[in-house]
Amino acid sequence: MSISDLYSSGKHKQEIGHFASVVKIAKIDGIISEGEQKSLDKAAKRLNISEEEYKEILKNPENYPVNPPIDYDDRIERLYSLTKMIFADGVVDKHEVAILRKIAVALNFPTDNAEKVCDEAVHLILNGNELDDFTVAIRKVNAV
């Protein structure tokens, strides 16, 4: 196996883990709304998730670990897409925010700051901030 194959498979594991996290947020209320379904389909395409992987992850997203990226900006981008999923059905649920905080810790945001980071993330998405502004604001809140 070449080094590029190892990188590729490691990257794909990160993408699968991220997609599973997105699915966990979408399924938290027991149903997947039309908006959430559209977001899941878009995320699966962007993350190169095959149809077979999609179906398996949808059944049991808990079976897939988060596998956070090493790059801090990539972790912020993951937080961004997860936070956007919270708004996909038009309703922000406290259970969705609670799971977002757990996933933020799994993405290596400090445990003692995860609540503040996630609250800011929700506020930023609520106000329509795009990824660039989101990244700057999360860096300030997380003091990195």
N, C-alpha and C positions, 0 to 999 in steps of 0.2 A: 504494500500500500504506500503510495507516494504521500509526501507531506501535504500536497494540495488536496488529496482525498481525505486525509485526517482533518484538515481545516474545514473542508466542505461538510463532512459528516458532523463535526462539532458545531458548526454554524447552524446546520439544519436541526440539530437537537435543541439549540437555543430558540430557533424559530418555532419548533413544535411546543416547547415549554411556554413560550410567549402566547402562542395561539390557545393553548390549554387555559392559561390565565384569563384570556379574553372570554373564553367560553364559560369559565367559572362565574365571571361577573354577569354575563348574559343570562345564565341559568339560575341565578341566586333567588329569584322570585318564583321559580318553578315553571316559567314559560319563557319562550323566546319570541319577542314581539317582531313585527315586520321590520322595524328599524334596526333592531338588534341582528336579525337574520341578514339584512343587507350589509351591515357592518362586518359580520362574521364572514360572509362570502368575499367581501373586499379584502379583509385581513388574510384570509386563506390564500387568495391569489397573490397578494403582495409578499407573503411569507413562503411561497412555493409549497403549500400543503397539498398533497395529493387527495383525491376524492376518498380513497380508502382511509388515509390518515384522518381526514376530516370527520368521517363517520365514527371512527374509533374514539377520537378525542371528544366528539360530541356526546358519546355514550358515557365516558368516564374520564372527564378532564383531571380528576384527582390523581390519576395514574401517571401523570407527567410532571416532573419537577420543573421549577422555574428556569434553571440554568442561566443566570444573569450574564450579560455581556461584561467584558472587562472594562471597556471604554465607558467613562462616566456619562458622556453625552448620549451614547446608545441606551444606557439605563434610563436617562431622562426621557428619551424618545419612547421607550417602552411604557413608562409612567404616563406619558401623554396619550398614547393610544388606548391604554387601559381606562384612563379617566374619560376619554371621549366615549368609550363604550357605556359608561354609566349614564350618559345623556342620550344614548341611542333610542331609548323607548320614551323619551320625554319626561321621565320621572326619576329623580334622584332618591334612591332608597337608602336608609341608614345601613342596611345589611350589605349593600354594594360598597359603600364607603368603608365599612369594617373589613371586608375582604380586600379592598384596595390597600388598606394599611398593612395587612398581612403580606400581601404580594410586594409592597414597597420594601418591607424588611427583607424579604427573599431576594429583592433586587439590590440588596446591600446598602439601602438607605439606613442611617443609624436608627436603632430601635427607639431611642429617646427623642428622636426628631421626626419619626414617621408620621405621627398625627398632624404635626404642623405642615409637613411637606404635602401630605394628601389634602389637607384642608385648603392649602394654597392652590394645589393642582385643580381641585374642584372649582374654586373661585375663578381661576384663570380661564378654564374652559367655559364656565357659565358666562363669562364676559367676552367670549369669542376670540381669545388670544390664539395665535398660530404658534407653531413649534418654536420658532426663533425667540419670540417674546417669552414663551413658556419656559424655555431653557434658561434664559437670563434670570427670570424670576425665581425659578426653583434653585438655581445656583446661589442666589442671594439668601433664600430661606434656609438652605442647607449649608451655607457658609463654606462653599468649596470653590 
